[in-house]
Amino acid sequence: MEPTRCHWALRSAEEIAYHDAEWGVPLHDDRRLFEFVILEGAQAGLSWTTIIRKREAYRRAFDRFDPKKVARYDARRVRGLMADAGIVRNRLKIAAAIGNAKAFLAVQKEFGSFDAYVWRFAPGKATAGARRRPGEKVPATTPESDALSVDLKARGFRFVGSTICYAFMQAVGMVNDHASDCFRRGEIAS
């Protein structure tokens, strides 16, 4: 018998695999955090399924999300990315990824790691992922995602609105927004 999952994860095999293995698991690796900054920004206006299906192409195109390499991308590299059908070929999103890599490196320098910086915005345990009933609507933003968005923008990040920041926080486990009847909620909480 199939376990009960969050309703959003039932649309494709890619979403099920992502939901079951990654979504909501607390993440503290800087390179993986950078990957989610780029992917969540790329997802703006698109479905997450689209981005999941393009994830390997993104890893290849963006040097496995090495922020030092991405920060050095020049006009020639941007032309190559714009020609890469495996990724979202949006000039603004590509430019943002490069700028975000530079801002990411500055945050690492200031705080010692992006992990140390970003987890300061995680909500307290009393409010984190407070949904309790199956099907209860998940907020698009929270006061914590608002604060993260404002701070990231002040540091030069782009494509980091509050909704994108909340999706990032969910993805990297800063909140546990698995539905109360989802088998992953309890696994992650423990």
C-alpha positions as CSV (number, residue, x, y, z in Angstrom):
1,M,0.0,0.0,0.0
2,E,1.3,3.5,-0.9
3,P,2.0,5.8,2.0
4,T,0.0,9.0,2.4
5,R,1.9,11.9,0.9
6,C,1.3,15.7,0.6
7,H,-1.2,16.2,-2.2
8,W,1.2,18.4,-4.3
9,A,3.6,15.5,-4.7
10,L,1.2,13.2,-6.5
11,R,1.4,14.7,-10.0
12,S,4.6,13.1,-11.3
13,A,7.2,10.5,-10.5
14,E,9.8,13.2,-10.2
15,E,7.7,15.1,-7.6
16,I,7.1,11.9,-5.6
17,A,10.9,11.1,-5.5
18,Y,11.7,14.7,-4.5
19,H,9.0,14.7,-1.9
20,D,10.1,11.4,-0.4
21,A,13.8,12.0,-0.3
22,E,14.5,15.7,-0.1
23,W,11.6,18.2,0.5
24,G,11.6,19.5,4.1
25,V,14.8,17.7,5.2
26,P,17.0,20.2,7.2
27,L,19.8,21.1,4.9
28,H,23.1,22.6,6.0
29,D,25.4,22.2,3.1
30,D,26.3,25.5,1.5
31,R,26.6,24.2,-2.1
32,R,23.2,22.5,-1.8
33,L,21.7,25.7,-0.3
34,F,23.1,27.6,-3.2
35,E,21.5,25.1,-5.6
36,F,18.1,25.8,-4.0
37,V,18.6,29.6,-4.2
38,I,19.1,29.2,-7.9
39,L,16.4,26.6,-8.5
40,E,13.7,28.5,-6.5
41,G,14.5,31.7,-8.4
42,A,14.3,29.8,-11.7
43,Q,10.9,28.4,-10.7
44,A,9.3,31.9,-10.4
45,G,6.2,31.8,-12.6
46,L,6.7,28.1,-13.5
47,S,5.8,24.8,-11.9
48,W,8.2,23.0,-9.6
49,T,7.8,19.9,-11.8
50,T,9.3,21.9,-14.7
51,I,12.4,22.7,-12.5
52,I,12.7,19.2,-11.1
53,R,12.8,17.8,-14.6
54,K,15.5,20.3,-15.6
55,R,17.5,19.9,-12.4
56,E,20.3,17.7,-13.9
57,A,20.6,20.1,-16.8
58,Y,20.9,23.0,-14.3
59,R,23.6,21.1,-12.4
60,R,25.6,20.6,-15.6
61,A,25.0,24.1,-16.9
62,F,25.9,25.8,-13.6
63,D,29.0,23.8,-12.7
64,R,27.2,21.7,-10.1
65,F,26.2,24.9,-8.4
66,D,29.7,26.0,-7.4
67,P,29.1,29.6,-6.4
68,K,32.8,30.6,-7.1
69,K,32.6,29.4,-10.7
70,V,29.1,30.8,-11.3
71,A,30.2,34.2,-9.9
72,R,32.8,34.4,-12.7
73,Y,30.5,33.8,-15.6
74,D,30.9,36.3,-18.4
75,A,28.9,37.4,-21.4
76,R,30.2,34.4,-23.4
77,R,29.0,32.0,-20.7
78,V,25.6,33.8,-20.6
79,R,25.2,33.3,-24.3
80,G,25.9,29.6,-23.8
81,L,23.3,29.4,-21.1
82,M,20.8,31.2,-23.2
83,A,21.3,28.5,-25.9
84,D,20.9,25.6,-23.4
85,A,17.4,24.1,-23.9
86,G,17.9,22.1,-20.7
87,I,17.4,25.1,-18.5
88,V,14.9,28.0,-18.3
89,R,16.4,30.4,-20.8
90,N,15.4,33.6,-19.2
91,R,18.1,36.3,-19.4
92,L,16.9,37.9,-16.1
93,K,17.0,34.7,-14.2
94,I,20.4,33.8,-15.6
95,A,21.8,37.2,-14.7
96,A,20.2,36.8,-11.2
97,A,21.9,33.4,-10.7
98,I,25.3,35.0,-11.5
99,G,24.6,38.0,-9.2
100,N,23.3,35.7,-6.5
101,A,26.5,33.7,-6.6
102,K,28.5,36.9,-5.9
103,A,26.1,37.9,-3.1
104,F,26.2,34.3,-1.8
105,L,30.0,34.5,-1.6
106,A,29.8,37.8,0.3
107,V,27.4,36.2,2.8
108,Q,29.8,33.3,3.3
109,K,32.6,35.7,3.9
110,E,30.6,37.7,6.5
111,F,29.0,34.8,8.4
112,G,31.5,32.0,7.8
113,S,28.8,30.1,5.8
114,F,25.5,30.7,4.1
115,D,24.1,28.0,6.4
116,A,25.0,30.1,9.5
117,Y,23.3,33.1,7.9
118,V,20.1,31.6,6.5
119,W,19.1,29.5,9.4
120,R,18.9,32.6,11.6
121,F,15.6,33.2,9.8
122,A,14.1,29.8,10.6
123,P,10.9,30.1,12.7
124,G,10.8,28.9,16.2
125,K,9.7,25.3,16.8
126,A,6.3,26.5,18.2
127,T,5.4,28.1,14.8
128,A,7.4,26.0,12.3
129,G,5.0,24.2,10.0
130,A,2.1,24.6,12.3
131,R,-0.4,23.0,9.9
132,R,-2.2,20.2,11.6
133,R,-5.0,19.0,9.3
134,P,-4.7,17.3,6.0
135,G,-5.6,19.7,3.1
136,E,-5.2,22.8,5.3
137,K,-3.9,25.6,3.2
138,V,-0.1,26.3,3.5
139,P,0.7,30.0,3.6
140,A,2.6,31.5,0.6
141,T,4.6,33.8,2.9
142,T,5.3,34.1,6.6
143,P,6.9,36.9,8.7
144,E,10.2,34.9,8.6
145,S,10.1,34.6,4.8
146,D,9.3,38.4,4.6
147,A,12.4,39.1,6.7
148,L,14.6,36.8,4.7
149,S,13.5,38.3,1.5
150,V,14.1,41.9,2.7
151,D,17.6,40.9,4.0
152,L,18.6,39.0,0.8
153,K,17.5,41.9,-1.4
154,A,19.5,44.3,0.7
155,R,22.5,42.1,0.1
156,G,22.0,42.2,-3.7
157,F,20.1,38.9,-4.3
158,R,17.4,38.9,-6.9
159,F,14.4,36.6,-7.5
160,V,14.1,36.3,-3.8
161,G,10.6,37.6,-3.0
162,S,8.9,36.4,0.1
163,T,7.0,33.6,-1.7
164,I,10.2,32.3,-3.3
165,C,11.9,32.6,0.1
166,Y,9.1,30.6,1.8
167,A,9.4,27.9,-0.9
168,F,13.1,27.8,-0.2
169,M,12.5,27.5,3.5
170,Q,10.2,24.6,2.9
171,A,12.6,22.9,0.5
172,V,15.6,23.1,2.8
173,G,13.7,22.1,6.0
174,M,13.6,25.4,7.8
175,V,9.9,24.6,8.2
176,N,8.2,21.2,8.2
177,D,5.2,21.8,6.0
178,H,4.4,18.2,5.3
179,A,0.7,17.6,5.8
180,S,-0.2,16.1,9.2
181,D,-1.2,12.8,7.5
182,C,1.9,12.6,5.3
183,F,4.3,9.9,6.2
184,R,7.3,12.2,5.9
185,R,6.1,14.7,8.5
186,G,6.9,12.5,11.5
187,E,10.1,11.1,9.9
188,I,11.5,14.6,9.5
189,A,10.2,15.8,12.9
190,S,12.2,13.0,14.6
